[in-house]
Amino acid sequence: MLTHSEKPHQSERGLYLGDLVYGANDGIITTFAVIAGAAGAALPSGVIIILGLANLIADGISMGLSNYLAIRSRLSFQKKQRKIEEDEVRDFPDKELEEMRVIIRRWGIGEDKVESVLADITGDKKRWVDIMMRDELNIFEDAIEFPWKHGFMTFIAFLIGGALPLIPYIFGVAADWQFLIAVISTGVALFAVGSARSLVTSARWFRSGMEMFLVGGLAATAAYFVGGAVKVLFGIDL
């Protein structure tokens, strides 16, 4: 039970934080990579908008659905393993009791107290199975009720993050400034969202921000030069 000085590790507000951060990161990087490749090939602004928006919607849907399916599959696996463990506790109690004794001894409980601890644990079947799931199978069950919400949050974050590099093209900024503004806004967004990763990881915010900035920059640079190289190699005249 939590005391007044303790806080839960994961609040309702933070439940979707990982989905938002990683969805936004992927949205920014993939969309800007498309823009950079198109800019490297000197494609018209209209074409860049079409390619960027098509990528934004298609990849956003893919990311959201992939996250949803991954979570649902993980929960299904955990549920199946729990059912197996519950059946074993019911059908093979002696075997499961012995396995529980091994776990209790592993905790460092003295031999003279093993049986009393065992009786206390096995008196509650749910708690017994909970411990077997964690300490025997090394499965830490997710407290997720609605996987579709995580997929939806990923999709929304991907759309918002991925839309940032497209802003100068969509709002008709002068052609000479479009790519430069896209580069600057993307760099700032990558660092900001990358720094936010520190909220869901143990990494320091500045290091997380710089890592994402460099990763995004590398992807965009590669896309830019590939776009230019493809145009030259295949003699594409636009």
VOBA-1610 file (N, C-alpha, C; in pm, whole numbers, padded with zeros to 5 digits, always signed):
BEGIN
Met+00085-00120+00000Met+00000+00000+00000Met+00089+00125+00000Leu+00047+00226-00078Leu+00125+00349-00085Leu+00104+00434+00038Thr+00212+00490+00090Thr+00202+00587+00199Thr+00188+00725+00138His+00172+00827+00226His+00156+00963+00175His+00281+01012+00103Ser+00397+00957+00138Ser+00521+01004+00077Ser+00557+00927-00049Glu+00483+00820-00078Glu+00514+00739-00193Glu+00425+00777-00310Lys+00477+00755-00430Lys+00402+00783-00551Lys+00404+00660-00639Pro+00296+00634-00713Pro+00296+00521-00803Pro+00396+00542-00915His+00452+00430-00964His+00551+00442-01071His+00489+00487-01202Gln+00360+00456-01221Gln+00296+00492-01347Gln+00156+00545-01319Ser+00134+00672-01348Ser+00003+00732-01328Ser-00078+00718-01455Glu-00207+00754-01446Glu-00293+00751-01565Glu-00240+00844-01672Arg-00185+00959-01628Arg-00132+01057-01723Arg-00011+01001-01796Gly+00073+00926-01727Gly+00195+00875-01788Gly+00178+00744-01861Leu+00057+00689-01860Leu+00034+00558-01918Leu+00064+00555-02067Tyr+00036+00667-02136Tyr+00053+00671-02281Tyr+00175+00753-02323Leu+00257+00792-02225Leu+00370+00879-02254Leu+00467+00815-02353Gly+00497+00687-02333Gly+00588+00618-02424Gly+00534+00615-02566Asp+00404+00590-02582Asp+00343+00589-02715Asp+00356+00725-02782Leu+00333+00831-02705Leu+00339+00967-02760Leu+00481+01003-02801Val+00577+00973-02715Val+00716+01010-02743Val+00770+00935-02864Tyr+00753+00804-02866Tyr+00809+00725-02976Tyr+00732+00745-03106Gly+00600+00767-03095Gly+00523+00797-03216Gly+00566+00927-03279Ala+00585+01030-03196Ala+00629+01160-03247Ala+00769+01152-03308Asn+00859+01081-03240Asn+00994+01065-03293Asn+00993+01004-03433Asp+00920+00894-03447Asp+00915+00826-03576Asp+00848+00913-03682Gly+00744+00986-03642Gly+00675+01073-03736Gly+00766+01181-03791Ile+00843+01244-03702Ile+00933+01351-03744Ile+01041+01297-03837Ile+01104+01187-03799Ile+01217+01134-03875Ile+01173+01084-04013Thr+01068+01002-04018Thr+01029+00943-04146Thr+00976+01048-04244Thr+00896+01142-04194Thr+00842+01244-04284Thr+00952+01337-04336Phe+01042+01376-04245Phe+01149+01465-04291Phe+01244+01392-04385Ala+01263+01263-04366Ala+01347+01185-04457Ala+01288+01187-04598Val+01155+01176-04607Val+01088+01183-04737Val+01108+01321-04799Ile+01091+01426-04717Ile+01109+01563-04767Ile+01252+01586-04812Ala+01348+01537-04732Ala+01490+01555-04766Ala+01524+01484-04896Gly+01473+01363-04914Gly+01498+01289-05038Gly+01439+01361-05158Ala+01317+01414-05140Ala+01252+01487-05248Ala+01326+01617-05277Ala+01373+01686-05173Ala+01448+01809-05192Ala+01582+01782-05261Gly+01645+01670-05224Gly+01771+01633-05288Gly+01754+01607-05436Ala+01636+01559-05474Ala+01606+01534-05616Ala+01546+01657-05683Ala+01539+01769-05607Ala+01487+01896-05660Ala+01344+01883-05711Leu+01260+01810-05638Leu+01120+01795-05676Leu+01043+01922-05642Pro+00938+01953-05717Pro+00856+02071-05688Pro+00789+02061-05552Ser+00752+02175-05497Ser+00688+02179-05366Ser+00560+02097-05361Gly+00482+02102-05469Gly+00358+02027-05474Gly+00380+01878-05461Val+00484+01829-05525Val+00518+01686-05517Val+00562+01651-05376Ile+00641+01740-05315Ile+00687+01716-05178Ile+00569+01708-05082Ile+00470+01794-05100Ile+00351+01791-05013Ile+00277+01659-05030Ile+00260+01616-05155Ile+00190+01490-05181Ile+00263+01373-05118Leu+00395+01365-05142Leu+00474+01255-05086Leu+00474+01259-04933Gly+00488+01380-04879Gly+00493+01393-04733Gly+00363+01354-04667Leu+00251+01401-04721Leu+00121+01369-04662Leu+00087+01221-04679Ala+00121+01165-04795Ala+00095+01022-04818Ala+00173+00938-04717Asn+00300+00974-04696Asn+00382+00903-04598Asn+00326+00921-04458Leu+00283+01043-04428Leu+00232+01076-04295Leu+00111+00988-04260Ile+00016+00978-04350Ile-00105+00902-04323Ile-00076+00752-04322Ala-00006+00704-04425Ala+00019+00560-04437Ala+00105+00508-04322Asp+00215+00576-04294Asp+00303+00531-04186Asp+00239+00551-04049Gly+00159+00658-04036Gly+00090+00681-03908Gly-00006+00568-03877Ile-00084+00527-03978Ile-00177+00415-03959Ile-00101+00287-03928Ser+00009+00265-04002Ser+00090+00145-03980Ser+00148+00141-03840Met+00201+00255-03796Met+00259+00262-03662Met+00155+00236-03554Gly+00039+00301-03568Gly-00066+00285-03469Gly-00116+00142-03461Leu-00143+00081-03576Leu-00192-00056-03579Leu-00086-00155-03530Ser+00038-00128-03565Ser+00146-00218-03521Ser+00159-00217-03370Asn+00150-00099-03311Asn+00157-00089-03165Asn+00039-00160-03100Tyr-00079-00139-03155Tyr-00200-00205-03104Tyr-00186-00356-03110Leu-00145-00409-03226Leu-00134-00554-03243Leu-00024-00613-03155Ala+00086-00538-03140Ala+00195-00587-03056Ala+00150-00599-02910Ile+00080-00497-02861Ile+00032-00499-02723Ile-00071-00609-02704Arg-00164-00621-02801Arg-00268-00724-02789Arg-00207-00864-02790Ser-00105-00884-02873Ser-00038-01015-02877Ser+00033-01044-02746Arg+00098-00943-02690Arg+00168-00961-02562Arg+00070-00993-02450Leu-00042-00922-02447Leu-00143-00949-02345Leu-00204-01089-02362Ser-00224-01130-02487Ser-00278-01263-02514Ser-00182-01371-02466Phe-00053-01350-02489Phe+00047-01446-02443Phe+00048-01454-02291Gln+00044-01340-02225Gln+00043-01337-02079Gln-00081-01406-02023Lys-00195-01381-02086Lys-00320-01444-02042Lys-00314-01595-02058Lys-00256-01641-02168Lys-00243-01784-02192Lys-00153-01849-02088Gln-00040-01785-02057Gln+00052-01840-01959Gln-00010-01843-01820Arg-00089-01741-01788Arg-00158-01740-01658Arg-00258-01855-01650Lys-00331-01881-01757Lys-00428-01990-01758Lys-00358-02124-01738Ile-00242-02141-01803Ile-00165-02265-01787Ile-00121-02282-01643Glu-00074-02172-01584Glu-00026-02177-01445Glu-00142-02206-01349Glu-00257-02146-01374Glu-00374-02173-01290Glu-00417-02319-01299Asp-00411-02376-01420Asp-00447-02517-01438Asp-00348-02607-01364Glu-00220-02571-01367Glu-00119-02653-01300Glu-00136-02647-01148Val-00169-02530-01097Val-00194-02517-00953Val-00312-02603-00911Arg-00412-02607-00998Arg-00531-02686-00967Arg-00507-02837-00984Asp-00439-02876-01093Asp-00428-03018-01127Asp-00304-03085-01068Phe-00199-03008-01045Phe-00074-03066-00992Phe-00026-02985-00871Pro-00107-02980-00767Pro-00074-02895-00651Pro+00056-02932-00582Asp+00087-03062-00573Asp+00210-03104-00505Asp+00334-03052-00579Lys+00332-03065-00710Lys+00444-03017-00792Lys+00459-02866-00778Glu+00347-02794-00783Glu+00352-02648-00774Glu+00394-02602-00635Leu+00353-02677-00533Leu+00395-02645-00396Leu+00547-02656-00383Glu+00602-02759-00443Glu+00748-02776-00436Glu+00820-02665-00511Glu+00765-02626-00623Glu+00825-02516-00699Glu+00819-02386-00619Met+00708-02369-00545Met+00693-02251-00462Met+00793-02252-00347Arg+00821-02369-00293Arg+00923-02380-00186Arg+01060-02336-00238Val+01091-02378-00360Val+01220-02340-00421Val+01229-02188-00434Ile+01120-02127-00476Ile+01118-01981-00492Ile+01136-01911-00358Ile+01065-01961-00257Ile+01075-01900-00123Ile+01217-01909-00070Arg+01280-02024-00088Arg+01419-02040-00044Arg+01512-01946-00121Arg+01479-01924-00248Arg+01559-01834-00330Arg+01551-01692-00278Trp+01441-01657-00214Trp+01426-01524-00155Trp+01513-01504-00032Gly+01572-01612+00019Gly+01655-01604+00138Gly+01579-01626+00267Ile+01457-01682+00257Ile+01378-01712+00376Ile+01439-01833+00449Gly+01452-01822+00579Gly+01508-01932+00658Gly+01424-02058+00647Glu+01489-02174+00654Glu+01419-02302+00637Glu+01308-02320+00741Asp+01328-02265+00859Asp+01228-02281+00964Asp+01101-02201+00938Lys+01107-02108+00841Lys+00990-02026+00811Lys+00930-02056+00674Val+00993-02144+00600Val+00948-02173+00463Val+00803-02220+00460Glu+00768-02315+00546Glu+00633-02372+00542Glu+00526-02270+00581Ser+00557-02185+00676Ser+00457-02084+00716Ser+00436-01981+00606Val+00545-01942+00540Val+00534-01848+00427Val+00460-01915+00312Leu+00490-02042+00290Leu+00423-02117+00184Leu+00272-02123+00208Ala+00233-02151+00331Ala+00091-02160+00364Ala+00022-02025+00344Asp+00092-01918+00379Asp+00034-01785+00366Asp+00012-01750+00218Ile+00111-01783+00135Ile+00102-01751-00008Ile-00003-01836-00077Thr+00003-01966-00057Thr-00086-02057-00129Thr-00230-02052-00078Gly-00252-01982+00033Gly-00388-01964+00081Gly-00469-01872-00009Asp-00397-01796-00092Asp-00463-01706-00188Asp-00417-01749-00327Lys-00506-01816-00402Lys-00468-01874-00531Lys-00418-01768-00629Lys-00481-01651-00629Lys-00437-01546-00722Lys-00296-01501-00690Arg-00269-01477-00562Arg-00135-01434-00523Arg-00033-01543-00555Trp-00073-01668-00534Trp+00015-01781-00565Trp+00052-01779-00714Val-00048-01766-00800Val-00022-01763-00944Val+00057-01639-00983Asp+00027-01526-00920Asp+00102-01402-00947Asp+00251-01424-00926Ile+00284-01487-00814Ile+00425-01510-00781Ile+00488-01610-00878Met+00414-01713-00914Met+00467-01812-01008Met+00492-01748-01145Met+00403-01662-01186Met+00421-01592-01315Met+00548-01509-01314Arg+00569-01439-01204Arg+00684-01349-01195Arg+00814-01423-01166Asp+00813-01508-01065Asp+00939-01567-01017Asp+00977-01698-01086Glu+00877-01768-01142Glu+00909-01891-01215Glu+00922-01865-01365Leu+00825-01795-01421Leu+00822-01773-01565Leu+00887-01642-01608Asn+00918-01557-01511Asn+00979-01426-01539Asn+00890-01342-01633Ile+00759-01350-01610Ile+00663-01272-01687Ile+00604-01164-01597Phe+00626-01040-01635Phe+00571-00927-01561Phe+00452-00874-01641Glu+00335-00901-01591Glu+00213-00873-01666Glu+00185-00723-01678Asp+00138-00685-01795Asp+00105-00545-01822Asp-00033-00512-01767Ala-00044-00396-01706Ala-00173-00349-01656Ala-00237-00260-01763Ile-00271-00322-01877Ile-00327-00249-01990Ile-00467-00302-02019Glu-00565-00213-02016Glu-00703-00255-02040Glu-00746-00234-02184Phe-00696-00130-02247Phe-00743-00095-02381Phe-00623-00075-02476Pro-00575-00181-02540Pro-00462-00168-02633Pro-00487-00069-02746Trp-00613-00056-02788Trp-00644+00033-02900Trp-00612+00178-02865Lys-00621+00215-02737Lys-00588+00352-02697Lys-00440+00381-02720His-00357+00282-02693His-00213+00300-02715His-00184+00315-02865Gly-00252+00234-02947Gly-00235+00247-03091Gly-00281+00383-03141Phe-00394+00431-03088Phe-00447+00560-03129Phe-00354+00674-03088Met-00300+00667-02967Met-00206+00770-02920Met-00080+00773-03007Thr-00032+00655-03046Thr+00084+00648-03134Thr+00053+00713-03268Phe-00065+00684-03323Phe-00108+00741-03451Phe-00116+00894-03443Ile-00179+00946-03339Ile-00194+01091-03324Ile-00058+01159-03308Ala+00029+01100-03225Ala+00163+01158-03205Ala+00242+01156-03334Phe+00227+01048-03411Phe+00297+01038-03539Phe+00250+01148-03634Leu+00119+01172-03640Leu+00064+01275-03729Leu+00114+01414-03689Ile+00110+01444-03559Ile+00151+01577-03513Ile+00300+01598-03536Gly+00380+01499-03495Gly+00525+01513-03513Gly+00563+01517-03660Gly+00501+01430-03740Gly+00536+01424-03881Gly+00489+01544-03961Ala+00389+01617-03909Ala+00338+01734-03981Ala+00433+01853-03972Leu+00517+01855-03869Leu+00604+01972-03847Leu+00695+02002-03967Pro+00765+01903-04024Pro+00853+01935-04138Pro+00777+01982-04262Leu+00646+01953-04269Leu+00568+01990-04387Leu+00512+02132-04379Ile+00516+02193-04260Ile+00452+02324-04240Ile+00497+02430-04342Pro+00628+02449-04366Pro+00667+02554-04461Pro+00620+02528-04604Tyr+00599+02402-04639Tyr+00550+02370-04774Tyr+00399+02390-04784Ile+00327+02345-04683Ile+00182+02355-04684Ile+00134+02500-04677Phe+00206+02583-04599Phe+00162+02722-04580Phe+00228+02820-04676Gly+00287+02769-04780Gly+00334+02853-04889Gly+00448+02947-04857Val+00541+02904-04772Val+00661+02984-04746Val+00740+02994-04876Ala+00810+03104-04895Ala+00889+03124-05017Ala+00977+03002-05044Ala+00982+02961-05171Ala+01050+02837-05210Ala+01196+02831-05162Asp+01263+02947-05165Asp+01404+02949-05126Asp+01423+02920-04977Trp+01316+02937-04898Trp+01327+02920-04753Trp+01262+02791-04702Gln+01187+02726-04787Gln+01108+02611-04741Gln+01192+02502-04676Phe+01295+02456-04747Phe+01374+02345-04694Phe+01453+02386-04571Leu+01507+02508-04570Leu+01584+02555-04455Leu+01496+02561-04330Ile+01374+02615-04345Ile+01283+02622-04231Ile+01244+02482-04186Ala+01224+02391-04282Ala+01191+02252-04248Ala+01305+02188-04170Val+01428+02215-04210Val+01546+02160-04140Val+01552+02212-03997Ile+01535+02343-03980Ile+01544+02404-03846Ile+01432+02353-03755Ser+01309+02355-03804Ser+01196+02312-03722Ser+01207+02164-03687Thr+01256+02085-03782Thr+01273+01942-03756Thr+01382+01918-03652Gly+01493+01990-03664Gly+01601+01974-03567Gly+01557+02009-03426Val+01484+02119-03413Val+01433+02159-03281Val+01335+02056-03228Ala+01245+02009-03315Ala+01145+01911-03273Ala+01211+01779-03233Leu+01310+01736-03309Leu+01379+01611-03277Leu+01446+01619-03141Phe+01512+01731-03115Phe+01579+01746-02986Phe+01478+01750-02873Ala+01367+01824-02893Ala+01266+01837-02788Ala+01200+01703-02757Val+01156+01632-02861Val+01089+01504-02841Val+01189+01399-02792Gly+01312+01406-02845Gly+01415+01314-02797Gly+01443+01334-02650Ser+01445+01459-02606Ser+01466+01489-02464Ser+01352+01432-02380Ala+01231+01433-02435Ala+01115+01381-02363Ala+01126+01231-02339Arg+01213+01165-02413Arg+01234+01021-02390Arg+01286+00995-02249Ser+01353+01096-02191Ser+01406+01078-02055Ser+01295+01058-01953Leu+01171+01092-01991Leu+01057+01071-01902Leu+01016+00925-01896Val+01054+00847-01998Val+01017+00705-02001Val+01140+00614-01999Thr+01259+00673-01996Thr+01382+00596-01983Thr+01466+00656-01871Ser+01578+00593-01842Ser+01666+00644-01737Ser+01774+00737-01792Ala+01770+00764-01925Ala+01872+00846-01988Ala+01855+00994-01951Arg+01964+01069-01958Arg+01959+01212-01930Arg+01895+01285-02048Trp+01822+01392-02018Trp+01742+01459-02121Trp+01827+01515-02235Phe+01943+01576-02200Phe+02024+01636-02305Phe+02083+01528-02397Arg+02130+01420-02335Arg+02186+01312-02416Arg+02079+01249-02505Ser+01959+01227-02450Ser+01849+01170-02528Ser+01813+01262-02645Gly+01811+01393-02616Gly+01779+01488-02722Gly+01882+01488-02832Met+02010+01487-02795Met+02117+01488-02895Met+02120+01358-02975Glu+02093+01246-02908Glu+02090+01118-02980Glu+01983+01118-03088Met+01864+01165-03053Met+01756+01167-03151Met+01785+01269-03261Phe+01845+01381-03224Phe+01882+01483-03322Phe+01981+01425-03424Leu+02081+01352-03375Leu+02183+01296-03464Leu+02127+01183-03550Val+02042+01099-03489Val+01982+00989-03566Val+01895+01045-03679Gly+01811+01143-03644Gly+01726+01205-03745Gly+01807+01276-03851Gly+01913+01343-03809Gly+02000+01413-03904Gly+02068+01318-03999Leu+02113+01203-03947Leu+02178+01103-04031Leu+02081+01048-04135Ala+01959+01015-04091Ala+01858+00962-04182Ala+01823+01064-04291Ala+01806+01190-04250Ala+01769+01293-04345Ala+01882+01321-04444Thr+02007+01324-04396Thr+02122+01346-04483Thr+02134+01236-04587Ala+02118+01112-04541Ala+02125+00998-04633Ala+02015+01009-04738Ala+01892+01042-04695Ala+01781+01055-04789Ala+01805+01167-04890Tyr+01861+01277-04843Tyr+01888+01391-04932Tyr+01984+01353-05043Phe+02094+01290-05007Phe+02195+01254-05107Phe+02149+01138-05196Val+02072+01048-05140Val+02017+00940-05223Val+01922+00996-05328Gly+01837+01093-05286Gly+01746+01156-05381Gly+01821+01222-05495Gly+01928+01295-05463Gly+02007+01360-05567Gly+02079+01260-05655Ala+02133+01153-05592Ala+02208+01053-05667Ala+02117+00976-05763Val+01998+00941-05718Val+01904+00869-05803Val+01866+00952-05925Lys+01844+01079-05901Lys+01809+01168-06012Lys+01919+01171-06118Val+02044+01179-06073Val+02158+01184-06166Val+02182+01050-06233Leu+02183+00942-06156Leu+02215+00809-06209Leu+02115+00763-06313Phe+01987+00792-06289Phe+01883+00746-06382Phe+01843+00854-06483Gly+01913+00966-06479Gly+01886+01072-06575Gly+01745+01124-06573Ile+01689+01134-06452Ile+01552+01180-06438Ile+01547+01331-06455Asp+01467+01379-06549Asp+01455+01521-06576Asp+01317+01569-06532Leu+01315+01657-06434Leu+01188+01707-06381Leu+01164+01852-06423
//
